């Protein structure tokens, strides 16, 4: 099958690799423009572009797919199928209808739950026990199409966004090939999404990542893990911004000290009080500094026991 792949970040790379390693022909890759990063604001290519270049696949980076130039190029390529994975752009209706088998999307949730931009973060944030990949037949709207194939996976108790992201990326490649096989054999049975069960995972904003230790320990642990490693959940130690990582729940129902108070620090990490219960913080990064294990941080800040993490500096 002749396939055009559209994707941008690391999550999409595993799906592209799966296609490259299959019997299908990846005729072209569409991805976002190179973006500036770091203090020097040097332009860096998206991960999908890097993977495509390494495999000698033509790469296109349109600002908008509404431009007739890109529609003409797609018609000339004449793909049987367009595969989309975290592309970050809306496909016009005439492109959705262009290939023989239409366009399919690799989505990192068990739809209809968590349509939108941050489904993996949302699953961790909300304490879901399972997540997975849904392959959908794309339609107008955001993640609204009929479901073609699903693979589910359990979420570990202390699993971070980053860990779940990497597992789902691999599962996405597997689910994609299985779905395409069904499509080719005429064995795909589209299933409509139950609109009554729909919920959204919107773009992440700074205020979403603020840690409030005046919440229960379960909520605090989930918030830290939902944004670990990126963009990083944060609070303040005095006037200094502090990002916290590798959180785990310390099972208990009692109240210990004031919310946000650093109770102790040992080999396993830093114990911090919440409104109810405690959390163990494995790593910390102060503004302008490097991420480090909590124990190493404590070695250079012996006076932190009894200090309090706050929402505002």
Residue frames as qw, qx, qy, qz and C-alpha x, y, z in Angstrom:
[[0.000, 0.888, 0.460, 0.000, 0.00, 0.00, 0.00],
 [0.377, 0.427, -0.020, 0.822, 1.26, 3.48, -0.91],
 [0.426, -0.749, -0.457, 0.220, 1.20, 5.62, 2.23],
 [0.172, 0.648, -0.149, 0.727, 1.77, 9.28, 3.05],
 [0.570, -0.444, -0.559, 0.408, 2.69, 9.78, 6.70],
 [0.032, -0.741, -0.003, -0.671, 1.88, 12.98, 8.61],
 [0.725, -0.595, -0.297, 0.181, 3.37, 13.47, 12.07],
 [0.132, 0.882, -0.225, 0.392, 5.75, 15.64, 14.06],
 [0.356, -0.730, 0.498, -0.304, 6.99, 14.68, 17.58],
 [0.043, -0.382, 0.918, -0.094, 8.73, 11.66, 19.10],
 [0.630, 0.134, 0.629, -0.436, 5.42, 9.89, 19.66],
 [0.740, 0.562, 0.002, -0.370, 4.86, 9.72, 15.89],
 [0.156, 0.648, -0.724, -0.177, 8.33, 8.32, 15.13],
 [0.390, -0.135, 0.904, -0.114, 7.50, 4.79, 16.27],
 [0.675, 0.508, 0.441, -0.303, 4.49, 4.65, 13.94],
 [0.461, 0.782, -0.328, -0.262, 6.64, 5.87, 11.06],
 [0.092, -0.508, 0.856, 0.037, 9.32, 3.27, 11.88],
 [0.602, 0.129, 0.755, -0.224, 6.67, 0.55, 11.94],
 [0.670, 0.673, 0.147, -0.277, 5.54, 1.53, 8.44],
 [0.248, 0.766, -0.568, -0.169, 9.12, 1.71, 7.16],
 [0.216, -0.348, 0.910, -0.063, 9.78, -1.79, 8.48],
 [0.676, 0.291, 0.585, -0.339, 6.63, -3.20, 6.89],
 [0.506, 0.234, 0.689, 0.463, 5.76, -4.22, 3.34],
 [0.220, 0.895, 0.381, -0.077, 4.10, -0.86, 2.73],
 [0.527, 0.319, 0.119, 0.779, 5.69, 2.00, 0.79],
 [0.182, -0.798, -0.274, 0.504, 6.03, 5.31, 2.62],
 [0.538, 0.606, 0.320, 0.490, 5.99, 7.67, -0.35],
 [0.154, 0.591, -0.094, 0.786, 6.32, 10.95, 1.55],
 [0.415, -0.472, -0.597, 0.498, 6.29, 12.48, 5.01],
 [0.049, -0.744, -0.158, -0.648, 4.53, 15.70, 5.96],
 [0.571, -0.413, -0.491, 0.512, 5.60, 17.37, 9.19],
 [0.137, -0.960, -0.189, 0.157, 5.70, 20.74, 10.98],
 [0.394, 0.829, -0.233, 0.323, 8.30, 23.41, 10.26],
 [0.635, 0.058, -0.467, 0.613, 11.69, 23.34, 12.01],
 [0.383, -0.870, -0.243, -0.195, 11.35, 25.12, 15.35],
 [0.202, 0.668, -0.463, 0.547, 13.76, 27.25, 17.44],
 [0.824, -0.467, -0.317, 0.043, 14.98, 25.71, 20.69],
 [0.719, -0.276, -0.222, 0.599, 17.25, 26.45, 23.63],
 [0.223, -0.773, -0.109, 0.584, 18.82, 29.77, 24.51],
 [0.229, -0.303, 0.500, 0.779, 20.44, 30.24, 21.12],
 [0.591, 0.526, 0.283, -0.542, 17.05, 29.73, 19.40],
 [0.015, 0.348, -0.798, -0.492, 18.70, 27.57, 16.76],
 [0.769, 0.161, -0.146, -0.602, 16.29, 25.84, 14.40],
 [0.284, -0.224, 0.931, -0.054, 15.86, 22.11, 15.00],
 [0.468, 0.000, -0.662, -0.585, 14.01, 19.65, 12.74],
 [0.784, -0.248, 0.193, -0.535, 11.05, 17.72, 14.14],
 [0.502, -0.319, 0.803, -0.022, 11.85, 14.11, 15.15],
 [0.770, 0.414, 0.474, -0.109, 9.70, 12.74, 12.31],
 [0.473, 0.849, -0.214, -0.100, 11.72, 14.74, 9.76],
 [0.173, -0.662, 0.729, 0.011, 14.94, 13.31, 11.15],
 [0.657, -0.014, 0.749, -0.080, 13.61, 9.75, 10.88],
 [0.709, 0.646, 0.251, -0.131, 12.35, 10.32, 7.33],
 [0.272, 0.862, -0.417, -0.093, 15.67, 11.82, 6.22],
 [0.374, -0.478, 0.795, -0.009, 17.57, 8.86, 7.67],
 [0.606, 0.188, 0.773, 0.003, 15.42, 6.59, 5.51],
 [0.133, -0.108, 0.560, 0.811, 15.60, 8.72, 2.33],
 [0.125, 0.648, 0.751, 0.035, 11.90, 9.55, 2.36],
 [0.133, 0.467, 0.203, 0.850, 10.85, 12.89, 0.79],
 [0.231, -0.509, -0.591, 0.581, 9.80, 15.43, 3.45],
 [0.015, 0.600, 0.331, 0.728, 7.35, 18.31, 3.08],
 [0.286, -0.353, -0.555, 0.696, 6.77, 20.99, 5.71],
 [0.014, -0.598, -0.439, -0.671, 3.73, 23.09, 4.77],
 [0.092, -0.097, 0.396, -0.908, 2.48, 25.96, 6.91],
 [0.597, 0.206, 0.407, -0.660, -1.08, 25.01, 5.97],
 [0.334, 0.095, 0.899, 0.268, -2.60, 22.11, 4.04],
 [0.387, 0.724, 0.446, -0.358, -5.32, 24.44, 2.76],
 [0.079, 0.676, -0.423, -0.599, -2.88, 25.75, 0.17],
 [0.858, 0.430, 0.033, -0.278, -3.65, 24.29, -3.27],
 [0.316, 0.672, -0.670, -0.003, 0.07, 23.64, -3.82],
 [0.245, -0.312, 0.877, -0.271, 0.10, 20.89, -1.17],
 [0.753, 0.258, 0.449, -0.406, -3.15, 19.38, -2.38],
 [0.677, 0.638, -0.292, -0.222, -1.67, 19.17, -5.87],
 [0.113, 0.557, -0.814, 0.120, 1.46, 17.48, -4.51],
 [0.515, -0.079, 0.770, -0.369, -0.67, 14.93, -2.64],
 [0.800, 0.449, 0.166, -0.362, -2.69, 14.21, -5.77],
 [0.507, 0.666, -0.539, -0.093, 0.56, 13.65, -7.69],
 [0.141, -0.396, 0.874, -0.244, 1.84, 11.25, -5.00],
 [0.728, -0.055, -0.413, -0.545, -1.52, 9.47, -5.17],
 [0.085, -0.261, 0.881, -0.385, -1.39, 7.59, -1.85],
 [0.466, -0.309, -0.788, -0.258, -3.74, 4.72, -1.10],
 [0.572, -0.682, -0.444, 0.106, -3.83, 5.86, 2.53],
 [0.123, 0.672, -0.309, 0.661, -2.75, 8.83, 4.63],
 [0.690, -0.409, -0.527, 0.281, -1.61, 8.00, 8.18],
 [0.057, -0.768, 0.139, -0.623, -1.65, 10.79, 10.78],
 [0.733, -0.400, -0.448, 0.320, 0.05, 10.60, 14.18],
 [0.404, -0.733, -0.156, 0.525, 0.36, 13.75, 16.33],
 [0.501, 0.464, 0.302, 0.665, 0.75, 15.95, 13.26],
 [0.221, -0.487, -0.290, 0.794, -0.63, 19.08, 14.86],
 [0.173, 0.194, -0.295, -0.920, -2.56, 20.36, 11.84],
 [0.621, 0.369, 0.508, -0.470, -6.15, 20.05, 10.68],
 [0.259, 0.004, 0.790, 0.556, -6.66, 18.19, 7.39],
 [0.434, 0.236, -0.099, -0.864, -9.17, 19.79, 4.98],
 [0.782, 0.187, 0.461, -0.376, -12.12, 17.65, 3.89],
 [0.743, 0.598, -0.214, -0.212, -10.87, 17.26, 0.33],
 [0.202, 0.558, -0.794, 0.134, -7.62, 15.76, 1.64],
 [0.526, -0.146, 0.726, -0.419, -9.51, 13.45, 4.01],
 [0.802, 0.371, 0.341, -0.320, -11.41, 12.12, 1.01],
 [0.355, 0.729, -0.490, -0.320, -8.47, 12.00, -1.42],
 [0.019, -0.371, 0.926, 0.073, -6.87, 8.55, -0.81],
 [0.545, -0.079, -0.744, -0.380, -8.58, 5.29, -1.75],
 [0.563, -0.364, -0.714, 0.201, -8.77, 4.26, 1.92],
 [0.284, -0.905, -0.180, -0.260, -9.08, 7.76, 3.32],
 [0.180, 0.608, -0.517, 0.575, -7.04, 8.98, 6.30],
 [0.775, -0.460, -0.432, 0.032, -6.49, 7.20, 9.60],
 [0.085, -0.787, 0.342, -0.507, -5.18, 8.58, 12.88],
 [0.656, -0.078, -0.655, 0.366, -3.08, 7.03, 15.65],
 [0.311, -0.716, 0.051, -0.623, -4.59, 8.45, 18.85],
 [0.358, 0.214, -0.773, 0.479, -3.09, 7.90, 22.32],
 [0.404, -0.092, 0.557, -0.720, -6.22, 7.13, 24.31],
 [0.109, 0.283, 0.950, 0.077, -9.10, 4.71, 24.41],
 [0.261, -0.042, -0.187, -0.946, -11.64, 6.83, 22.56],
 [0.129, 0.815, 0.250, 0.506, -14.12, 8.34, 23.01],
 [0.547, -0.792, -0.110, 0.249, -12.34, 9.27, 26.23],
 [0.420, -0.650, 0.250, 0.582, -9.70, 12.00, 25.97],
 [0.573, 0.679, 0.276, 0.367, -10.07, 13.43, 22.53],
 [0.049, -0.997, 0.049, -0.029, -7.70, 16.33, 21.96],
 [0.401, 0.789, -0.405, 0.228, -4.11, 17.43, 22.40],
 [0.000, -0.547, 0.729, -0.411, -2.92, 15.90, 25.70],
 [0.857, -0.213, -0.278, -0.379, -4.57, 12.50, 26.22],
 [0.735, 0.055, -0.572, 0.359, -1.55, 10.82, 27.85],
 [0.083, 0.259, -0.440, 0.856, -1.11, 13.62, 30.39],
 [0.583, -0.284, -0.015, -0.761, -4.85, 13.54, 31.14],
 [0.853, -0.126, -0.492, -0.120, -4.86, 9.79, 31.78],
 [0.557, 0.033, -0.570, 0.603, -2.08, 10.12, 34.39],
 [0.096, -0.270, 0.231, -0.930, -3.52, 13.31, 35.89],
 [0.671, -0.235, -0.067, -0.700, -6.93, 11.72, 36.42],
 [0.425, -0.336, 0.787, -0.294, -5.61, 8.49, 37.88],
 [0.841, 0.251, -0.218, -0.426, -6.81, 6.22, 35.07],
 [0.736, -0.327, 0.592, -0.002, -5.95, 2.54, 35.50],
 [0.686, 0.209, 0.593, 0.366, -5.78, 1.85, 31.76],
 [0.230, 0.711, -0.194, -0.635, -4.93, 3.70, 28.57],
 [0.701, 0.162, 0.651, 0.242, -4.17, 2.63, 25.04],
 [0.032, -0.267, 0.489, 0.830, -4.18, 3.40, 21.34],
 [0.561, 0.552, 0.553, -0.273, -7.20, 3.91, 19.12],
 [0.208, -0.057, 0.598, 0.772, -6.88, 3.90, 15.32],
 [0.367, 0.616, 0.498, -0.488, -9.68, 5.98, 13.85],
 [0.409, 0.487, 0.542, 0.549, -10.96, 6.73, 10.37],
 [0.171, -0.270, -0.153, 0.935, -10.51, 10.48, 10.25],
 [0.093, 0.739, 0.615, 0.259, -13.48, 12.77, 9.75],
 [0.028, 0.675, -0.015, 0.738, -14.19, 16.47, 10.21],
 [0.628, -0.721, 0.026, -0.292, -13.67, 17.52, 13.81],
 [0.027, 0.646, -0.711, 0.276, -11.03, 16.63, 16.38],
 [0.020, -0.174, 0.967, -0.185, -10.72, 12.86, 16.95],
 [0.608, 0.142, 0.286, -0.727, -14.36, 12.34, 15.97],
 [0.539, 0.303, -0.633, -0.466, -14.02, 9.55, 13.44],
 [0.945, -0.143, -0.102, -0.276, -15.17, 5.94, 13.61],
 [0.434, -0.611, 0.661, -0.038, -12.91, 3.59, 15.58],
 [0.749, 0.406, -0.474, -0.223, -11.14, 0.86, 13.57],
 [0.808, 0.034, -0.522, 0.272, -8.85, -0.82, 16.11],
 [0.389, -0.814, 0.235, -0.361, -7.85, -0.56, 19.78],
 [0.725, 0.046, -0.581, 0.366, -5.07, -1.87, 22.00],
 [0.463, -0.827, 0.014, -0.317, -5.26, -1.20, 25.74],
 [0.604, 0.221, -0.568, 0.514, -2.55, -1.25, 28.41],
 [0.561, -0.716, -0.378, 0.170, -2.51, -0.93, 32.19],
 [0.136, 0.810, -0.239, 0.518, -1.02, 2.20, 33.76],
 [0.640, -0.088, -0.596, 0.477, 1.43, 1.40, 36.57],
 [0.400, -0.783, -0.429, 0.207, 0.84, 3.01, 39.95],
 [0.337, -0.742, 0.082, 0.574, 3.84, 5.38, 39.79],
 [0.592, 0.316, 0.479, 0.566, 4.09, 5.65, 35.99],
 [0.063, -0.562, 0.006, 0.824, 4.93, 9.09, 34.64],
 [0.567, 0.722, 0.078, -0.389, 3.66, 10.78, 31.51],
 [0.199, 0.698, -0.630, -0.277, 7.05, 10.18, 29.88],
 [0.273, -0.189, 0.943, -0.012, 7.06, 6.46, 30.64],
 [0.558, 0.456, 0.640, -0.269, 3.49, 5.96, 29.44],
 [0.409, 0.780, -0.170, -0.442, 4.19, 8.11, 26.36],
 [0.071, 0.541, -0.796, -0.263, 7.07, 5.87, 25.30],
 [0.361, 0.075, 0.925, -0.090, 5.07, 2.67, 25.81],
 [0.525, 0.625, 0.447, -0.365, 2.07, 4.02, 23.90],
 [0.276, 0.721, -0.423, -0.474, 4.30, 5.17, 21.05],
 [0.058, -0.272, 0.943, 0.185, 5.45, 1.56, 20.56],
 [0.383, 0.360, 0.816, -0.241, 1.91, 0.23, 20.92],
 [0.409, 0.700, 0.068, -0.582, 0.82, 2.82, 18.37],
 [0.202, 0.510, -0.709, -0.443, 3.11, 1.33, 15.73],
 [0.142, 0.034, 0.989, -0.018, 1.76, -2.14, 16.43],
 [0.373, 0.541, 0.605, -0.449, -1.88, -1.00, 16.38],
 [0.326, 0.658, -0.234, -0.637, -1.31, 0.91, 13.14],
 [0.147, 0.313, -0.862, -0.371, 0.00, -2.11, 11.23],
 [0.182, 0.245, 0.936, -0.176, -2.80, -4.31, 12.57],
 [0.370, 0.629, 0.355, -0.585, -5.40, -1.75, 11.50],
 [0.307, 0.577, -0.473, -0.591, -3.94, -1.39, 8.00],
 [0.018, -0.103, 0.981, 0.161, -3.92, -5.18, 7.64],
 [0.293, 0.460, 0.762, -0.349, -7.64, -5.23, 8.48],
 [0.349, 0.681, 0.004, -0.643, -8.32, -2.43, 5.99],
 [0.172, 0.442, -0.738, -0.480, -6.47, -4.23, 3.19],
 [0.006, 0.070, 0.996, 0.055, -8.32, -7.48, 3.85],
 [0.406, -0.353, -0.404, -0.740, -11.69, -5.73, 4.07],
 [0.565, -0.354, -0.725, 0.173, -12.00, -6.88, 7.68],
 [0.105, 0.022, -0.352, 0.930, -12.13, -3.44, 9.32],
 [0.217, -0.645, -0.712, -0.174, -15.46, -2.80, 11.04],
 [0.075, 0.377, -0.153, 0.910, -15.80, 0.92, 11.86],
 [0.364, -0.565, -0.702, 0.234, -17.40, 1.56, 15.25],
 [0.035, -0.775, -0.129, -0.618, -19.00, 4.91, 16.02],
 [0.257, 0.109, -0.589, 0.758, -17.92, 6.70, 19.18],
 [0.300, -0.685, -0.662, 0.055, -20.47, 7.03, 21.95],
 [0.113, 0.637, -0.003, 0.763, -20.92, 10.80, 22.26],
 [0.622, -0.722, -0.132, -0.274, -22.21, 10.38, 25.82],
 [0.859, -0.384, -0.008, 0.338, -18.76, 9.15, 26.88],
 [0.553, 0.592, -0.021, 0.585, -16.72, 11.87, 25.15],
 [0.401, -0.872, -0.036, 0.279, -14.33, 14.00, 27.18],
 [0.542, 0.782, -0.109, 0.288, -11.48, 16.24, 26.08],
 [0.704, -0.442, 0.023, 0.555, -7.80, 16.66, 26.96],
 [0.297, 0.950, 0.082, 0.052, -7.03, 20.22, 25.92],
 [0.528, 0.590, -0.309, 0.527, -3.72, 21.99, 25.38],
 [0.662, -0.451, -0.391, 0.453, -1.60, 22.23, 28.54],
 [0.047, 0.874, -0.020, 0.483, -1.27, 25.69, 30.09],
 [0.276, 0.421, -0.597, 0.624, 1.17, 26.88, 32.75],
 [0.491, -0.366, 0.336, -0.715, -1.54, 27.07, 35.41],
 [0.930, -0.051, -0.243, -0.272, -2.28, 23.37, 34.88],
 [0.772, 0.221, -0.488, 0.342, 1.22, 22.43, 36.02],
 [0.129, -0.600, 0.426, -0.665, 1.24, 24.29, 39.36],
 [0.541, -0.160, -0.802, 0.198, 1.55, 21.96, 42.36],
 [0.412, -0.567, 0.131, -0.701, -0.71, 22.72, 45.32],
 [0.331, 0.091, -0.887, 0.310, 0.23, 20.66, 48.37],
 [0.386, 0.017, 0.469, -0.794, -3.04, 21.77, 49.97],
 [0.790, 0.115, -0.341, -0.496, -4.55, 18.91, 47.95],
 [0.908, -0.274, 0.298, -0.106, -4.60, 15.26, 48.95],
 [0.384, -0.533, 0.673, 0.340, -1.42, 13.29, 48.31],
 [0.626, 0.312, 0.690, 0.186, -3.06, 11.27, 45.52],
 [0.385, 0.893, 0.232, -0.009, -3.89, 14.42, 43.56],
 [0.138, -0.881, 0.387, 0.235, -0.42, 15.89, 44.12],
 [0.551, -0.265, 0.736, 0.289, 1.33, 12.70, 43.02],
 [0.589, 0.522, 0.596, 0.158, -0.79, 12.42, 39.89],
 [0.241, 0.964, 0.039, -0.107, -0.20, 16.06, 38.91],
 [0.263, -0.736, 0.553, 0.289, 3.58, 15.74, 39.24],
 [0.552, -0.054, 0.789, 0.266, 3.66, 12.49, 37.25],
 [0.533, 0.698, 0.476, -0.047, 1.29, 13.88, 34.57],
 [0.315, 0.943, -0.104, 0.006, 3.85, 16.51, 33.55],
 [0.474, -0.628, 0.589, 0.187, 7.04, 14.50, 34.09],
 [0.564, -0.266, -0.037, 0.781, 9.40, 15.05, 32.31],
 [0.081, 0.067, 0.249, 0.963, 7.78, 17.77, 30.18],
 [0.243, 0.793, -0.118, 0.546, 6.75, 20.49, 30.77],
 [0.423, 0.043, -0.635, 0.645, 7.41, 19.74, 34.45],
 [0.413, -0.786, -0.422, -0.186, 5.05, 20.47, 37.35],
 [0.402, 0.314, -0.337, 0.792, 6.28, 23.24, 39.61],
 [0.427, -0.836, -0.342, 0.034, 5.89, 25.14, 42.86],
 [0.194, 0.810, -0.281, 0.476, 8.14, 27.50, 44.81],
 [0.746, -0.348, -0.358, 0.442, 10.75, 27.06, 47.51],
 [0.252, -0.547, -0.093, 0.793, 10.87, 30.56, 48.93],
 [0.349, 0.732, -0.049, -0.583, 11.10, 32.83, 45.88],
 [0.002, 0.436, -0.795, -0.422, 12.70, 30.18, 43.70],
 [0.824, 0.206, -0.155, -0.504, 10.74, 28.14, 41.18],
 [0.295, -0.348, 0.889, -0.034, 11.16, 24.41, 41.71],
 [0.747, 0.165, -0.431, -0.479, 10.16, 21.63, 39.31],
 [0.539, -0.319, 0.726, -0.284, 9.45, 18.29, 40.95],
 [0.641, 0.311, -0.592, -0.376, 9.72, 14.86, 39.32],
 [0.498, 0.092, -0.857, 0.095, 9.47, 11.12, 40.00],
 [0.444, -0.308, 0.382, -0.750, 6.66, 11.39, 42.53],
 [0.472, -0.152, -0.862, -0.108, 5.17, 8.40, 44.31],
 [0.573, -0.580, -0.109, -0.568, 2.42, 8.10, 46.86],
 [0.136, 0.205, -0.839, 0.486, 3.23, 7.23, 50.46],
 [0.492, -0.445, -0.657, -0.358, 0.13, 5.30, 51.59],
 [0.227, -0.249, -0.650, 0.681, -1.34, 6.92, 54.71],
 [0.108, -0.741, -0.576, -0.328, -4.46, 8.80, 55.75],
 [0.438, -0.689, -0.308, 0.488, -3.02, 11.02, 58.46],
 [0.230, 0.941, 0.003, 0.248, -1.95, 14.66, 58.28],
 [0.773, -0.252, -0.065, 0.579, 1.74, 15.47, 58.79],
 [0.336, -0.283, 0.063, 0.896, 2.94, 19.04, 59.33],
 [0.324, 0.650, 0.105, -0.680, 1.79, 21.85, 57.03],
 [0.785, 0.530, 0.317, 0.050, 0.90, 21.25, 53.37],
 [0.528, 0.797, -0.181, 0.229, 4.10, 21.52, 51.34],
 [0.409, -0.789, 0.449, -0.092, 6.40, 21.05, 54.34],
 [0.638, 0.432, -0.633, 0.073, 9.56, 19.04, 53.65],
 [0.814, -0.524, 0.071, -0.239, 9.51, 16.38, 56.36],
 [0.676, -0.470, 0.518, 0.232, 12.63, 14.39, 55.61],
 [0.602, 0.681, -0.355, -0.220, 15.04, 13.40, 52.87],
 [0.696, -0.372, 0.611, 0.064, 16.76, 10.05, 52.39],
 [0.293, -0.227, 0.792, 0.485, 18.03, 7.63, 49.77],
 [0.304, 0.470, 0.813, 0.163, 14.58, 7.12, 48.24],
 [0.120, 0.592, 0.370, 0.706, 13.79, 10.81, 47.97],
 [0.026, -0.131, 0.309, -0.942, 12.22, 13.81, 49.65],
 [0.151, -0.520, -0.838, 0.064, 9.07, 13.34, 51.75],
 [0.075, -0.154, -0.017, -0.985, 6.61, 16.24, 51.53],
 [0.170, 0.371, 0.765, -0.498, 3.38, 16.74, 53.48],
 [0.118, -0.331, -0.573, -0.741, 0.07, 17.27, 51.72],
 [0.513, -0.352, 0.039, -0.782, -3.37, 18.27, 52.95],
 [0.886, -0.234, 0.298, -0.269, -3.81, 14.57, 53.67],
 [0.959, 0.101, 0.156, 0.215, -0.98, 12.06, 53.41],
 [0.302, -0.724, 0.422, 0.455, 2.53, 12.42, 52.01],
 [0.816, 0.576, -0.036, 0.005, 4.33, 12.14, 48.68],
 [0.697, -0.405, 0.351, 0.477, 7.88, 11.07, 47.91],
 [0.434, 0.877, -0.117, -0.170, 9.73, 13.28, 45.44],
 [0.916, -0.019, 0.190, 0.354, 12.58, 11.57, 43.60],
 [0.542, 0.173, 0.188, 0.801, 14.07, 14.52, 41.68],
 [0.048, -0.891, -0.286, 0.349, 14.07, 18.31, 41.89],
 [0.526, 0.311, 0.235, 0.756, 15.21, 21.14, 39.63],
 [0.131, -0.747, -0.258, 0.599, 15.52, 24.73, 40.81],
 [0.449, 0.884, 0.130, -0.024, 15.20, 27.58, 38.28],
 [0.212, 0.879, -0.427, 0.014, 18.51, 28.00, 36.45],
 [0.373, -0.505, 0.775, -0.070, 19.85, 24.71, 37.77],
 [0.403, 0.194, -0.838, -0.312, 20.04, 21.07, 36.67],
 [0.855, -0.279, -0.152, -0.410, 17.65, 18.31, 37.56],
 [0.219, 0.422, -0.821, 0.316, 19.11, 16.16, 40.32],
 [0.568, -0.331, -0.753, 0.031, 18.11, 13.36, 42.68],
 [0.432, -0.818, -0.125, -0.360, 16.45, 14.70, 45.82],
 [0.829, -0.464, -0.060, 0.307, 19.14, 13.11, 47.99],
 [0.606, 0.177, 0.078, 0.772, 21.89, 14.94, 46.07],
 [0.053, -0.730, -0.172, -0.659, 19.94, 18.18, 46.37],
 [0.662, -0.730, -0.144, -0.096, 19.66, 17.66, 50.12],
 [0.810, -0.151, -0.073, 0.563, 23.42, 17.16, 50.39],
 [0.354, 0.262, 0.058, 0.896, 23.87, 20.76, 49.26],
 [0.313, -0.487, -0.086, -0.811, 20.86, 22.16, 51.11],
 [0.369, -0.125, -0.851, 0.352, 20.90, 20.67, 54.59],
 [0.103, 0.140, 0.436, -0.883, 18.61, 23.42, 55.87],
 [0.380, -0.109, -0.500, -0.770, 15.57, 22.46, 53.76],
 [0.342, -0.351, -0.865, 0.104, 13.93, 20.17, 56.35],
 [0.100, -0.593, -0.546, 0.583, 10.95, 22.09, 57.68],
 [0.091, 0.303, -0.240, -0.918, 10.80, 24.49, 54.74],
 [0.513, 0.473, 0.628, -0.345, 7.58, 24.66, 52.74],
 [0.197, 0.145, 0.659, 0.711, 6.81, 24.36, 49.01],
 [0.255, 0.549, 0.410, -0.682, 4.17, 26.96, 48.04],
 [0.545, 0.629, 0.538, 0.134, 1.99, 27.72, 45.00],
 [0.274, 0.925, 0.053, 0.259, 3.40, 31.25, 44.66],
 [0.676, 0.107, -0.263, 0.680, 6.86, 32.69, 45.14]]
